[in-house]
């Protein structure tokens, strides 16, 4: 449905700044990068990423969220519907806020963090 490059670009933008105000760590589950060099490229290859909620850093039972390719696609579709009137997402125009919103839609179906 979406090109791998778009998925990788969204993850890269999110992991390098877009989600870092609420996510303290993003790690590839079981260290299985599926042949990708970076975690941001692993989603498009079918890997799963575990995101650690930084707001629960002081709590022993931290909130952990699993991001998959299927969830990311769902997040993009929801973003297109709510923000682009169903138009295509342009990877060249995705900034940190957009990537953050897409990841939150992927995980929660809505924006939880402002």
ChimeraX commands (.cxc) that place a marker at each C-alpha (Angstrom):
marker #1 position 0.00,0.00,0.00 radius 0.5
marker #1 position 2.77,2.46,0.94 radius 0.5
marker #1 position 6.35,2.39,-0.30 radius 0.5
marker #1 position 8.95,1.21,2.19 radius 0.5
marker #1 position 10.79,4.51,1.81 radius 0.5
marker #1 position 7.80,6.43,3.17 radius 0.5
marker #1 position 7.54,4.10,6.18 radius 0.5
marker #1 position 11.28,4.40,6.82 radius 0.5
marker #1 position 11.22,8.20,6.49 radius 0.5
marker #1 position 8.33,8.54,8.94 radius 0.5
marker #1 position 10.06,6.28,11.48 radius 0.5
marker #1 position 13.40,8.06,11.06 radius 0.5
marker #1 position 11.81,11.48,11.58 radius 0.5
marker #1 position 9.84,10.20,14.58 radius 0.5
marker #1 position 12.74,8.37,16.25 radius 0.5
marker #1 position 15.21,11.24,15.73 radius 0.5
marker #1 position 13.06,13.91,17.30 radius 0.5
marker #1 position 9.35,13.65,16.63 radius 0.5
marker #1 position 8.46,11.33,19.52 radius 0.5
marker #1 position 11.42,11.90,21.82 radius 0.5
marker #1 position 9.45,14.12,24.18 radius 0.5
marker #1 position 7.29,11.14,25.22 radius 0.5
marker #1 position 9.38,8.15,24.10 radius 0.5
marker #1 position 12.67,7.60,25.90 radius 0.5
marker #1 position 13.78,4.56,23.87 radius 0.5
marker #1 position 12.92,2.73,20.65 radius 0.5
marker #1 position 14.33,-0.76,20.30 radius 0.5
marker #1 position 13.90,-3.52,17.75 radius 0.5
marker #1 position 12.20,-6.49,19.41 radius 0.5
marker #1 position 14.51,-9.49,19.77 radius 0.5
marker #1 position 17.19,-7.41,18.01 radius 0.5
marker #1 position 15.77,-8.80,14.74 radius 0.5
marker #1 position 16.32,-5.99,12.24 radius 0.5
marker #1 position 15.19,-8.20,9.34 radius 0.5
marker #1 position 18.29,-7.17,7.41 radius 0.5
marker #1 position 17.90,-3.43,8.01 radius 0.5
marker #1 position 20.82,-1.39,9.29 radius 0.5
marker #1 position 18.78,1.00,11.47 radius 0.5
marker #1 position 15.70,0.60,13.66 radius 0.5
marker #1 position 13.89,3.21,11.57 radius 0.5
marker #1 position 14.32,1.00,8.48 radius 0.5
marker #1 position 13.36,-2.25,10.22 radius 0.5
marker #1 position 9.57,-1.60,10.34 radius 0.5
marker #1 position 9.26,-1.69,6.55 radius 0.5
marker #1 position 11.05,-5.04,6.56 radius 0.5
marker #1 position 8.55,-6.53,9.02 radius 0.5
marker #1 position 10.34,-6.02,12.35 radius 0.5
marker #1 position 8.54,-4.76,15.45 radius 0.5
marker #1 position 9.74,-1.81,17.52 radius 0.5
marker #1 position 9.22,-1.47,21.26 radius 0.5
marker #1 position 8.70,2.15,22.36 radius 0.5
marker #1 position 9.32,3.08,26.01 radius 0.5
marker #1 position 7.15,5.84,27.48 radius 0.5
marker #1 position 9.39,8.45,29.10 radius 0.5
marker #1 position 6.59,9.82,31.27 radius 0.5
marker #1 position 6.65,6.55,33.20 radius 0.5
marker #1 position 10.43,6.61,33.62 radius 0.5
marker #1 position 10.15,6.76,37.40 radius 0.5
marker #1 position 7.63,3.91,37.56 radius 0.5
marker #1 position 8.81,0.33,37.76 radius 0.5
marker #1 position 6.06,-0.92,35.40 radius 0.5
marker #1 position 6.79,1.33,32.43 radius 0.5
marker #1 position 4.37,1.64,29.56 radius 0.5
marker #1 position 5.69,-0.15,26.50 radius 0.5
marker #1 position 4.12,0.10,23.06 radius 0.5
marker #1 position 4.75,-2.16,20.09 radius 0.5
marker #1 position 4.92,-0.55,16.67 radius 0.5
marker #1 position 4.48,-2.84,13.66 radius 0.5
marker #1 position 4.24,-2.22,9.93 radius 0.5
marker #1 position 0.50,-2.86,10.05 radius 0.5
marker #1 position 0.00,-0.35,12.85 radius 0.5
marker #1 position 2.13,2.24,11.05 radius 0.5
marker #1 position 0.06,1.83,7.88 radius 0.5
marker #1 position -3.09,2.32,9.97 radius 0.5
marker #1 position -1.57,5.47,11.49 radius 0.5
marker #1 position -0.76,6.88,8.05 radius 0.5
marker #1 position -4.27,6.18,6.80 radius 0.5
marker #1 position -5.79,7.89,9.84 radius 0.5
marker #1 position -3.44,10.85,9.40 radius 0.5
marker #1 position -4.44,11.16,5.73 radius 0.5
marker #1 position -8.10,11.11,6.66 radius 0.5
marker #1 position -7.88,13.63,9.53 radius 0.5
marker #1 position -5.21,16.01,8.24 radius 0.5
marker #1 position -4.94,15.68,4.47 radius 0.5
marker #1 position -8.55,15.09,3.38 radius 0.5
marker #1 position -7.51,11.60,2.17 radius 0.5
marker #1 position -4.63,12.96,0.03 radius 0.5
marker #1 position -1.33,11.07,-0.09 radius 0.5
marker #1 position 1.37,11.68,2.50 radius 0.5
marker #1 position 4.42,13.32,0.94 radius 0.5
marker #1 position 7.62,11.99,2.54 radius 0.5
marker #1 position 9.46,15.19,1.62 radius 0.5
marker #1 position 7.02,17.28,3.64 radius 0.5
marker #1 position 6.85,15.17,6.81 radius 0.5
marker #1 position 8.26,16.97,9.84 radius 0.5
marker #1 position 8.67,15.85,13.44 radius 0.5
marker #1 position 5.15,16.87,14.42 radius 0.5
marker #1 position 3.62,14.97,11.51 radius 0.5
marker #1 position 5.69,11.86,12.24 radius 0.5
marker #1 position 4.76,12.07,15.93 radius 0.5
marker #1 position 1.06,12.31,15.08 radius 0.5
marker #1 position 1.29,9.34,12.70 radius 0.5
marker #1 position 3.06,7.20,15.33 radius 0.5
marker #1 position 0.48,8.14,17.97 radius 0.5
marker #1 position -2.36,7.30,15.57 radius 0.5
marker #1 position -0.62,3.98,14.87 radius 0.5
marker #1 position -0.34,3.11,18.55 radius 0.5
marker #1 position -3.39,4.73,20.12 radius 0.5
marker #1 position -5.80,5.66,17.31 radius 0.5
marker #1 position -5.62,9.26,18.51 radius 0.5
marker #1 position -3.18,11.86,19.79 radius 0.5
marker #1 position -2.47,11.10,23.45 radius 0.5
marker #1 position 0.56,13.35,23.91 radius 0.5
marker #1 position 0.43,17.01,22.90 radius 0.5
marker link #1:1,2 radius 0.2
marker link #1:2,3 radius 0.2
marker link #1:3,4 radius 0.2
marker link #1:4,5 radius 0.2
marker link #1:5,6 radius 0.2
marker link #1:6,7 radius 0.2
marker link #1:7,8 radius 0.2
marker link #1:8,9 radius 0.2
marker link #1:9,10 radius 0.2
marker link #1:10,11 radius 0.2
marker link #1:11,12 radius 0.2
marker link #1:12,13 radius 0.2
marker link #1:13,14 radius 0.2
marker link #1:14,15 radius 0.2
marker link #1:15,16 radius 0.2
marker link #1:16,17 radius 0.2
marker link #1:17,18 radius 0.2
marker link #1:18,19 radius 0.2
marker link #1:19,20 radius 0.2
marker link #1:20,21 radius 0.2
marker link #1:21,22 radius 0.2
marker link #1:22,23 radius 0.2
marker link #1:23,24 radius 0.2
marker link #1:24,25 radius 0.2
marker link #1:25,26 radius 0.2
marker link #1:26,27 radius 0.2
marker link #1:27,28 radius 0.2
marker link #1:28,29 radius 0.2
marker link #1:29,30 radius 0.2
marker link #1:30,31 radius 0.2
marker link #1:31,32 radius 0.2
marker link #1:32,33 radius 0.2
marker link #1:33,34 radius 0.2
marker link #1:34,35 radius 0.2
marker link #1:35,36 radius 0.2
marker link #1:36,37 radius 0.2
marker link #1:37,38 radius 0.2
marker link #1:38,39 radius 0.2
marker link #1:39,40 radius 0.2
marker link #1:40,41 radius 0.2
marker link #1:41,42 radius 0.2
marker link #1:42,43 radius 0.2
marker link #1:43,44 radius 0.2
marker link #1:44,45 radius 0.2
marker link #1:45,46 radius 0.2
marker link #1:46,47 radius 0.2
marker link #1:47,48 radius 0.2
marker link #1:48,49 radius 0.2
marker link #1:49,50 radius 0.2
marker link #1:50,51 radius 0.2
marker link #1:51,52 radius 0.2
marker link #1:52,53 radius 0.2
marker link #1:53,54 radius 0.2
marker link #1:54,55 radius 0.2
marker link #1:55,56 radius 0.2
marker link #1:56,57 radius 0.2
marker link #1:57,58 radius 0.2
marker link #1:58,59 radius 0.2
marker link #1:59,60 radius 0.2
marker link #1:60,61 radius 0.2
marker link #1:61,62 radius 0.2
marker link #1:62,63 radius 0.2
marker link #1:63,64 radius 0.2
marker link #1:64,65 radius 0.2
marker link #1:65,66 radius 0.2
marker link #1:66,67 radius 0.2
marker link #1:67,68 radius 0.2
marker link #1:68,69 radius 0.2
marker link #1:69,70 radius 0.2
marker link #1:70,71 radius 0.2
marker link #1:71,72 radius 0.2
marker link #1:72,73 radius 0.2
marker link #1:73,74 radius 0.2
marker link #1:74,75 radius 0.2
marker link #1:75,76 radius 0.2
marker link #1:76,77 radius 0.2
marker link #1:77,78 radius 0.2
marker link #1:78,79 radius 0.2
marker link #1:79,80 radius 0.2
marker link #1:80,81 radius 0.2
marker link #1:81,82 radius 0.2
marker link #1:82,83 radius 0.2
marker link #1:83,84 radius 0.2
marker link #1:84,85 radius 0.2
marker link #1:85,86 radius 0.2
marker link #1:86,87 radius 0.2
marker link #1:87,88 radius 0.2
marker link #1:88,89 radius 0.2
marker link #1:89,90 radius 0.2
marker link #1:90,91 radius 0.2
marker link #1:91,92 radius 0.2
marker link #1:92,93 radius 0.2
marker link #1:93,94 radius 0.2
marker link #1:94,95 radius 0.2
marker link #1:95,96 radius 0.2
marker link #1:96,97 radius 0.2
marker link #1:97,98 radius 0.2
marker link #1:98,99 radius 0.2
marker link #1:99,100 radius 0.2
marker link #1:100,101 radius 0.2
marker link #1:101,102 radius 0.2
marker link #1:102,103 radius 0.2
marker link #1:103,104 radius 0.2
marker link #1:104,105 radius 0.2
marker link #1:105,106 radius 0.2
marker link #1:106,107 radius 0.2
marker link #1:107,108 radius 0.2
marker link #1:108,109 radius 0.2
marker link #1:109,110 radius 0.2
marker link #1:110,111 radius 0.2
marker link #1:111,112 radius 0.2
marker link #1:112,113 radius 0.2
marker link #1:113,114 radius 0.2
view
